[in-house]
Amino acid sequence: MRPVLGVGLAPSPSAPSPWGPGGVEAPGEAAAVRALSARLLGLAADLARDPDPSVYLALRLAGDHDLHGEERYLARLQDAFQHRYGRSLQAALRPHTAPHSHPQQDAVATEHSTRAEAEWPETGRLALYLLGLRATCPPPEPGPQRSLVTWLKYYLEEDWAGSRQHGHPLTSYYQYSLGVLALCVHRKRVREEVIRRLLAAEHHGRFGHAGGSTVDTEAVAALAFACLERERLVGARLAAELRAATHRARRRMVEAQGRDGFFGNVYSTPWAMQVFIATNACRMQLAYGRAMAALLENLDAFTTTATMAQALPVLHGRSYLDIASMHCREEPDTLTPISPELLPEMPGNMTVRLVVECPEPRCPQHRLYDRPVPAPAGASLLDVLRAAAVQGPHNFTFDTQDTPQGPFLNRVLGLEARQQKRSYWQLLTAPSTSLQMGVADYRPHDGETLILRLSEW
């Protein structure tokens, strides 16, 4: 059957294959990756889920498409971001007084609105949205994009304001790097000081955080460095520094690759693989081939929209840098969504030991909770927390925050994890293995000990 073609994006008008040079080649592997794309497309069609720009990017960088489905998802994204960024930055930050109003009340309201819109940077999410717009065909109107670029540049400056007090961005080096990468892909020049902040962090090894992998952060920074050099947005001397930093990052990834083939863990590995693709090193590095084989053997680990969106670009042999060289052309419009399957109910019950830890000196007691919690077999960690909350008399409490990646644990026993203080609730299985899934995705087994640990990053 002749494939249906629609107007879309591809790396170049003469590209012989929808798959990039570092993608899968065997027919069986290609079919498995196509099925993963179809499952992501099915999840994206669920209107109960908030739209996520990384999902749109994964769909646009794939080899097969449902162009109408992608168009509908883009419309949802535009509605979400228009609500927040519909006004220009100048209008959002400008105090104003409406007719027949009270100046003091207006001042308070304006201050509150301004803080809500601009004080806390959304650097990473806005960066991903701008990358998604660059991958759209036909390209959107340039006017709104110019306003978004202005917002992102503002966020990069506001984000770094935290460094003057804390020595790091208000959000994270991961989000900061995404911001630089997005501006580069849009071919917008970035102040040299902004770039050198990232170079200094790479040189001094500041990308790490307690209890987690640094691979994803280092990889996004390396992608930003490679983009700035490739797009010739910097001078020759700075380009040489960026090239050296990218090579150092890639060398560290190779040296740190585990016996299982992963760079860090299964979820950070796709970010590292993007660096090999972006620097044309995927064919010459055995480490890349080992990582691809490991990913293909563990496709069942990618069960959420966020994790699928991380994996799919590299499985198709693409990196976010490919967005910068995309051109509108006909592409296969043949992908059919696969509806998400409901997990079968498992008979019986299980008991999980739930432990809550808080470091000294904030918590002199250190271990705040240590109790067995009965729950239905096959329950998620979130279900276990809910079961603990209703079992007395020990008064277990917790709160979650909804994010595009799912529920995020932000408060346990009244103790709040605050991004401003770089604290988070780390999820571990005893004795000290960090979970690589969220509270709604991880499903503990009977007799397992789960630890919620307030940590810093």
C-alpha positions in Angstrom: 0.0 0.0 0.0 1.3 3.4 -0.9 1.9 5.5 2.2 -0.2 8.6 2.7 1.9 11.8 2.6 1.3 15.1 4.3 3.2 18.3 4.5 5.5 18.2 7.4 9.1 18.6 8.5 12.1 16.5 7.7 15.9 17.0 8.0 16.3 17.9 4.4 14.2 17.7 1.1 16.4 14.8 -0.1 16.6 12.7 3.0 16.4 9.1 1.9 14.9 7.7 5.1 12.6 9.0 7.9 15.2 7.6 10.4 18.3 9.5 11.5 21.8 8.0 11.2 21.8 6.8 14.8 18.4 5.2 14.8 17.3 1.6 14.8 17.8 -0.4 11.6 16.5 -4.0 12.1 12.9 -4.4 11.0 11.8 -5.9 14.4 13.4 -3.0 16.3 11.8 -0.5 14.0 8.4 -2.0 14.6 8.9 -1.9 18.4 9.9 1.8 18.2 6.9 2.6 15.9 4.6 0.9 18.4 6.1 3.1 21.2 5.4 6.2 19.0 1.8 5.0 18.6 1.4 4.5 22.3 2.6 8.0 23.0 0.2 9.3 20.4 -2.6 7.5 22.1 -1.7 9.0 25.5 -1.4 12.4 23.9 -5.0 12.2 22.8 -6.2 11.9 26.4 -7.7 15.4 27.1 -7.4 14.7 30.9 -3.6 15.0 30.6 -2.0 18.5 30.5 -0.2 19.1 27.2 3.6 18.7 27.5 5.9 20.3 24.9 8.4 17.4 25.1 5.6 15.1 23.9 5.0 17.3 20.9 8.8 17.3 20.2 8.9 13.5 20.3 6.0 13.2 17.9 7.6 15.8 15.5 11.0 14.1 15.5 9.6 10.6 14.8 9.8 8.8 11.5 6.1 8.3 11.2 3.3 10.7 12.0 -0.4 11.4 12.6 -0.3 15.0 11.3 -3.8 15.8 12.3 -3.2 14.4 15.8 0.0 16.5 16.1 -1.9 19.5 14.9 -4.6 19.0 17.6 -1.9 18.6 20.3 -0.1 21.8 19.2 -3.4 23.7 19.5 -3.8 22.5 23.1 -0.2 23.6 23.8 -0.8 27.0 22.2 -3.9 27.5 24.3 -2.0 26.6 27.5 1.0 28.9 26.8 -1.2 31.7 25.4 -2.9 31.9 28.8 0.4 32.6 30.5 2.3 34.4 27.9 -0.4 36.1 25.9 0.8 39.6 27.0 4.2 40.9 26.2 6.9 40.9 28.9 6.7 44.7 29.1 2.9 44.7 29.6 3.2 41.9 32.2 5.8 43.9 34.2 4.3 47.3 33.8 2.2 48.6 36.7 -1.2 49.8 35.5 -4.3 51.5 37.0 -7.7 50.7 35.6 -10.4 53.5 35.5 -12.4 53.9 38.7 -10.1 51.8 40.7 -8.2 52.2 44.0 -4.4 52.8 43.3 -3.3 51.0 46.5 -5.4 48.0 45.8 -4.3 48.0 42.2 -0.7 48.1 43.3 -1.1 45.1 45.5 -3.0 43.2 42.7 -0.4 44.1 40.1 2.5 43.1 42.4 0.8 39.7 43.0 0.1 39.2 39.3 3.6 40.1 38.3 5.1 37.8 40.9 2.9 34.9 39.7 3.9 35.5 36.0 7.5 36.5 36.2 9.2 36.1 39.6 9.7 32.4 39.4 11.2 31.4 36.0 9.6 28.7 33.9 12.9 28.4 31.9 12.8 24.7 31.0 9.1 24.4 30.1 9.1 27.6 27.9 12.3 26.4 26.2 10.7 23.1 25.3 7.7 25.0 23.9 9.9 27.2 21.8 11.7 24.1 20.5 8.3 22.6 19.6 7.2 25.7 17.7 10.5 25.5 15.7 9.6 21.9 14.8 6.1 22.9 13.5 5.2 22.9 9.9 4.0 25.2 8.5 5.8 27.6 10.9 3.6 29.6 13.2 3.3 33.4 12.9 6.7 35.0 14.0 5.1 37.7 16.1 4.1 35.6 19.1 7.4 33.7 18.9 9.4 36.9 19.2 7.5 37.7 22.4 8.2 34.2 23.7 11.9 34.6 22.9 11.9 37.8 24.9 10.3 36.0 27.9 12.9 33.2 27.7 15.8 35.7 27.7 14.2 37.4 30.7 13.9 34.1 32.5 17.5 33.3 31.8 18.5 36.5 33.6 16.0 36.0 36.4 17.0 32.4 36.8 20.6 33.4 37.2 19.7 36.0 39.8 19.7 33.1 42.2 23.4 32.5 41.6 24.3 35.8 43.3 22.9 34.4 46.5 23.1 30.7 46.2 25.7 30.0 43.6 23.4 28.3 41.1 20.3 29.1 39.0 17.0 29.4 40.7 15.6 26.5 38.8 18.5 24.2 37.8 21.4 23.9 35.4 19.2 21.5 33.4 16.5 24.1 32.8 19.1 26.9 32.2 20.8 24.7 29.6 17.5 24.0 27.9 16.9 27.8 27.7 20.2 28.4 26.0 19.6 25.5 23.6 16.2 26.8 22.6 17.5 30.2 21.8 20.3 28.7 19.7 17.9 26.5 17.7 15.9 29.7 17.0 19.2 31.2 15.9 19.0 33.9 18.5 22.3 35.2 19.9 22.9 34.7 23.5 25.1 37.1 25.6 28.6 35.7 26.1 28.1 36.0 29.9 25.1 33.7 29.8 27.2 31.1 27.9 30.2 31.4 30.2 28.0 30.7 33.2 27.3 27.2 31.8 31.0 26.7 30.8 32.1 27.6 34.3 29.6 25.1 35.8 30.8 22.4 33.4 34.5 23.1 34.1 34.0 23.1 37.9 31.7 20.0 38.0 28.7 21.9 39.3 26.0 19.9 37.5 25.8 17.2 40.2 23.1 17.0 42.9 22.8 14.7 45.9 21.2 11.3 45.2 20.7 11.7 41.5 22.3 11.4 38.1 24.1 14.3 36.5 24.0 12.8 33.0 20.9 14.5 31.8 22.0 17.9 32.9 25.5 17.5 31.4 24.0 16.2 28.2 21.6 19.2 27.8 24.5 21.6 28.4 26.6 19.7 25.8 23.7 20.0 23.3 23.6 23.8 23.9 27.4 24.0 23.5 27.3 22.0 20.2 24.4 24.1 18.9 26.1 27.4 19.6 29.2 26.2 17.8 27.3 24.7 14.8 25.1 27.7 14.2 28.1 30.0 14.4 26.5 32.2 17.0 29.8 32.9 18.8 33.3 34.0 17.9 36.1 31.6 17.0 37.7 31.6 20.5 34.5 30.9 22.4 33.6 28.2 19.8 36.8 26.4 20.5 36.0 26.4 24.2 32.5 25.1 23.6 33.8 22.4 21.3 36.3 21.3 24.0 33.6 21.3 26.7 31.3 19.1 24.5 34.1 16.6 23.9 34.9 16.5 27.7 31.2 15.8 28.4 31.1 13.0 25.8 34.3 11.5 27.1 32.9 11.5 30.7 29.8 9.7 29.5 31.8 7.0 27.8 34.0 6.5 30.9 30.9 6.4 33.2 28.9 3.9 31.1 27.7 1.0 33.2 28.0 -2.7 32.4 24.3 -2.6 31.6 25.0 -0.2 28.7 23.3 2.8 30.3 24.7 6.3 30.8 23.6 6.9 34.4 20.3 5.1 34.3 17.7 4.0 31.7 16.0 7.4 31.7 19.0 9.6 31.5 20.6 7.5 28.7 18.5 9.0 25.9 19.8 12.5 26.8 23.4 11.3 26.6 22.7 9.6 23.2 21.5 12.9 21.8 25.0 14.3 22.4 26.5 11.5 20.3 24.0 12.1 17.5 24.4 15.9 17.6 28.2 15.6 17.3 28.1 12.9 14.6 29.8 10.4 16.9 27.1 7.7 17.1 28.6 5.6 14.3 32.2 5.7 15.6 31.5 5.1 19.3 30.9 1.6 20.5 29.4 3.1 23.7 26.5 4.5 21.6 25.7 1.1 20.1 25.8 -0.5 23.6 23.4 2.2 24.9 21.0 1.7 22.0 20.9 -2.1 22.5 20.2 -1.5 26.2 17.3 0.9 25.4 15.8 -1.6 23.0 16.0 -4.3 25.6 14.2 -2.1 28.1 11.5 -0.4 26.1 8.9 -1.6 28.7 10.5 0.8 31.2 9.1 3.7 29.2 5.5 3.8 30.3 4.6 7.4 30.9 4.3 10.3 28.4 7.4 12.0 29.9 9.7 8.9 29.7 8.4 7.9 26.2 9.1 11.5 25.0 12.7 11.2 26.3 13.4 8.0 24.5 11.8 8.3 21.1 14.0 11.0 19.5 17.2 8.9 19.8 15.4 5.7 18.9 14.6 7.5 15.6 18.2 8.7 15.4 17.4 12.3 16.1 18.5 15.0 18.6 17.0 18.4 19.4 19.7 20.0 17.3 18.0 18.4 14.2 15.2 20.9 14.7 17.4 23.7 13.6 17.9 22.2 10.1 14.4 20.9 9.5 12.5 22.0 6.3 8.9 21.6 5.3 8.4 18.6 3.0 6.1 15.7 2.5 6.4 13.0 5.2 4.5 9.8 6.0 1.1 10.4 7.6 0.6 6.8 8.6 0.8 6.5 12.3 -2.3 5.3 14.1 -2.6 5.9 17.9 -2.7 2.9 20.3 -5.1 3.5 23.1 -3.5 3.1 26.6 -4.3 -0.3 28.2 -5.7 -0.5 31.7 -3.4 -2.5 34.0 -5.0 -5.7 35.0 -6.1 -5.9 38.6 -3.9 -8.3 40.7 -5.6 -10.5 43.3 -4.7 -10.3 46.9 -2.9 -7.8 49.1 0.7 -6.9 49.9 2.5 -5.1 52.8 5.1 -2.4 52.1 7.2 -0.9 54.8 7.1 2.9 54.5 10.0 5.0 56.0 10.3 8.8 56.0 13.7 10.3 56.7 14.8 13.9 57.2 18.5 15.0 57.6 19.9 16.7 60.7 19.9 19.5 61.8 16.5 20.2 60.3 15.1 17.0 61.9 16.9 15.9 65.0 14.9 12.7 65.1 16.0 11.8 61.5 13.6 8.9 61.0 10.1 10.4 61.2 8.0 7.5 60.2 8.6 3.7 59.9 5.5 1.6 59.6 4.2 -1.4 57.6 1.4 -0.4 55.2 -1.1 -2.9 53.7 -2.3 -2.2 50.2 -3.8 -4.1 47.3 -1.3 -6.1 45.2 -0.2 -4.2 42.2 -0.9 -0.8 43.8 1.3 2.2 42.9 3.5 4.0 45.4 0.9 6.8 45.3 -1.8 4.2 46.3 0.5 3.1 49.2 0.8 6.7 50.4 -3.0 7.0 50.3 -3.3 3.8 52.3 -0.9 5.0 54.9 -2.8 8.3 55.2 -6.0 6.6 56.2 -4.5 4.0 58.5 -4.4 5.2 62.1 -3.4 6.2 64.5 0.0 7.4 63.2 -1.2 10.5 61.2 0.7 10.1 58.0 0.1 13.1 55.7 1.4 14.0 52.2 0.6 16.3 49.3 1.4 16.1 45.6 1.6 18.8 42.9 0.2 18.1 39.4 2.8 18.4 36.7 2.9 17.4 33.0 5.0 14.4 34.1 2.4 13.3 36.6 2.0 13.9 40.4 5.1 15.3 42.1 5.6 14.6 45.8 6.1 18.0 47.5 5.1 17.6 51.2 5.4 14.7 53.6 4.4 14.9 57.3 4.1 18.7 56.9 7.7 19.1 55.6 7.7 20.8 52.2 10.3 20.3 49.4 11.0 23.7 48.0 12.7 24.3 44.7 13.9 27.7 46.0 15.9 25.8 48.6 16.9 23.1 46.2 15.2 20.4 48.2 13.1 17.5 47.0 11.6 14.2 48.3 13.8 11.5 47.0 12.2 8.1 46.4 14.3 5.0 47.3 13.9 1.3 47.7 15.9 -0.1 50.7 18.7 0.1 51.3 19.6 3.0 49.0 18.5 2.5 45.4 16.9 5.6 43.9 13.7 5.0 42.1 13.6 6.2 38.5 9.8 6.6 38.3 7.3 8.9 39.9 4.9 8.1 42.7 2.1 7.3 40.3 4.2 5.0 38.1 6.3 2.9 40.5 4.6 -0.4 41.7 6.3 -1.9 44.8 6.3 -5.6 45.6 5.2 -7.4 48.7 7.7 -7.0 51.5 9.6 -4.1 49.9 10.8 -1.2 52.1 10.3 2.3 50.5 12.1 5.3 51.8 10.9 8.9 51.3 14.0 11.1 52.1 14.1 14.9 52.1 17.3 15.6 50.1 19.1 18.5 48.5 20.3 18.8 44.9 
